[in-house]
Amino acid sequence: MRSKTLGYMRQHWQLYVIFLLPALALTIIFRYIPMGGILIAFQDYNPIRGLLSSRWVGLKHFSRFLSSPDFLSYLANTLKLSVYGLLWGFPVPIILALLLNRIQSSGVKRNIQLVLYMPNFVSVIVVCGIVRIMLSVTGPLNQFLETQINFMTMPGAFRSIYIASGIWQGAGWGSIMYTAALSGVSQELREAAILDGANVLQEVRVVEWPAIKDMVIIQFILQAGNIMSIGFEKAFALQTDLNLASSEIIATYVYKKGLLDGDYSFSTAVGLFNTVINVIMLLIVNKVTSKMNDDQGL
């Protein structure tokens, strides 16, 4: 069968080229060729001279960023948003999927899923606008509490606002894959656990958890590997002059230095530093997780 398939592919190779060539060309043009732009991080880039004629300066911009008095602040803000978001946000889709799996009525389950998935289709900027309205001095929260607190100007409240709004927007959509995996759980195994006197938590641990365990591990590795990749749009949209102490992260710093100040080489160096940390974190988390899970990782 395998040799027959290979023979067919060799005979009709033009057909495969026609289908694969556009996707391959788009990937090379928009994914791989732009990677050459990281060379700017090692130059004093001049748009007039171009990439090949600009003066090479080595690790000058990396040294400048690492020796900056604000470096630790930006790094800490980025890590706190990422780590706290991972710790608080990662379990929520799993819990939602487990709860949805216990709903017997398909109609009720479908309606609840519709409500949970809907925020994912709302633009990040729209979500930030809703958050600003809800938390404004004259907003619904202050009216309910009978206070006049401007939460958006409080550095201590920024992380909670950022993480809570992210959970609200993405938890429902993130539960889809777990819900799909749970739909394949053997009903006979579930009934056997119930007959053996298993309570809800024991049923989850023995029957449902094994069905989603591998998926949970893979998702955790991927999310932990992107721990430095905080979305720029949301952080920038929720940022105010008074909460910069906790809202200024590496992504917003790169935007301001690169596009607003025109310091292309420095902003590229900062972005490359961020990417390298992401890769290192991905390798470390994958290694640790594989050691804790019988050498099963990415």
Number of C-alpha atoms within 10 A of each C-alpha: 6 7 8 9 10 11 12 11 13 11 10 11 11 11 10 11 11 10 10 11 11 11 11 11 11 11 12 13 12 10 11 11 10 10 11 10 12 14 17 23 25 20 24 20 22 16 10 8 10 11 17 12 13 16 15 16 14 13 12 16 20 20 11 14 17 13 11 11 10 12 14 13 16 20 15 16 18 22 18 17 22 22 15 14 20 17 11 12 20 19 14 18 21 22 14 19 23 18 12 18 16 10 13 9 8 9 10 12 15 13 11 14 18 13 10 19 20 13 20 17 10 11 12 18 14 12 20 22 14 13 17 18 15 16 20 19 17 15 17 13 17 17 14 8 9 10 12 14 16 14 19 22 17 16 18 14 14 23 20 14 17 18 18 14 19 19 19 17 21 19 24 23 18 22 22 17 16 22 19 13 15 20 14 10 16 13 11 9 14 17 14 14 18 14 9 9 11 16 10 11 10 14 18 16 12 14 20 22 18 13 19 18 12 14 14 17 18 16 13 18 24 16 18 23 20 19 23 25 19 18 13 15 14 19 20 19 15 20 21 17 11 12 18 16 17 21 25 22 26 26 22 20 16 21 19 14 17 18 11 10 11 12 17 21 25 24 26 24 25 22 20 16 16 19 15 12 15 18 14 13 19 19 15 15 19 23 17 13 19 16 12 11 12 8 12 14 17 14
